[in-house]
Amino acid sequence: MEYYFAIFVFFVGLCIGSFANVCIYRLPKKMSIVKPGSSCPACQTSIKPWHNIPLVSFIILGGKCKYCGTSISWRYPIIEFICGVMFLYAYYDLFYLNNNLFLFIVSLYLSSVFLIIFFIDLDHKIIPDSLSLSGIIIGFAISFLPGMPLDWKGSLIGILVSGGLFLAIAEIGDRVFKKESMGGGDIKLAAMMGGFIGWKGILLVLGIGSFLGAVIGGLSLMLAKDKEAARTIPFGPFLVTAAIIVFYWGDDILNAYLRFVGL
């Protein structure tokens, strides 16, 4: 029975990943994510439901539009697959092993939203307020549910401290570098994260995100032909990656660090 449910969760993740592709494409353009239905970006022909089955349709159609033959980006099935895997791991860790239904549902929400934020910020260097501000409200609201890692006080403090910390970092960075060092989207994203993982978690997110940014950003700068463009890598993708890491393994990382330093 567990295997059947795991397969179902994976398929739901694929479907949400397909919807995430819609959000990634439309939200930066301020388009409705509901209407009109999906269409080919090249020929604008509406995509039939049986041509829009996550992963399966891409394979059957050979990665091309049924109508005009234009190649479909590999990123669409990759995002679907990533979302499916994230949903599957959430089921295994939070529901199968720990039997925490509410936290399992929360993890599905975070996986979806963070995936959308990752690629929108990567493409456009923006984080839509519709995602971060609604996330702040949801993060605080779910703190009243049983089995959550934070109560409402911890969530509220996490929102205020996390947002305030990133605001302070942005102000200092602007003064030191004489230009905008961190966008307002990152500040609101940090506040949202704080509502889910608390102020201690956001410190770990900042550390891990900065490390990932330094390593990947450094490699990108070394390999890029356009050095100036490579210097403007957005911070959001590193933050949401770090937040997922902290959400699942934050306590283990902190305990390992404390043992390492002898505390």
C-alpha positions, 0 to 999 in steps of 0.5 A: 500500500505504501508503494502505491501511495508513494507512486501517487505522490510522485505523480502529483509532484510531476503534475505540480511541477508542470503547473510550476512551469506555467507559473515560472513562465507567466508570473514575471509577465504578470499573466494569469496562471489560470487562463488561457490554457497552455499553448506552444510558445512558438505557434501559439496552438493550444496544447491538448490535455493528452499532449500535456501529460508530465514527462510522458508527453515530452517523451512520446512527442520526442521533445517537439511541439505536435503542431509546428515541430519546434523543440521543447526545452528540456527544462520543462520535464526536468522541473517536473521530475525535480518536483516529483522527486521532492514530493516523494522524499517529503512523503518518505521522510515526513509521512512514512517515517515520522507520520506527520501529515501536516508537516508533510503537506507544508513540505509540499507547499514549500517544495513547489514555491521554492522551485518556482522562486528558484527559476524565476529569480534565476531567469529574471532576477526578481521574486514575485511578491505574490509568492513571498508575501503570501508565504509569510501569511501561510508560514504564520498561519500553519504555526497554529497547527499541531506537529509544527516545528514552531509555535505562533510566537516562534514563527512571528519572531522568525518573520521579524528577525529574518526580515530585519536581518536581511534588511540590515545586511542590504543597508550595510551592503548598499553603503559599502558597495555604493550600489544595491547589494540585495533586492527587496525580494530577498528580504521578503523571501527571508521573512517568509522562510523565517516564518517556517524555520525560525530565526535560528534556521535563517542564520543557517540558511544565510551561511549555507546560501552564502557558501553556495553562492560563493562557490557557484558564483566563483566558478561561473565568474571563472568560466563566463565569457561575459564577466560583468554579467556573471557578477550579477547572479541572483541570491534567491536560488541559493537561499531557497536551496539552503532553506530546503536543506535546513528544513529537512536536515537543519538540526542534524547540521547544527548538532554536527557543527556543535560536536565538531567545535566541542560544544 
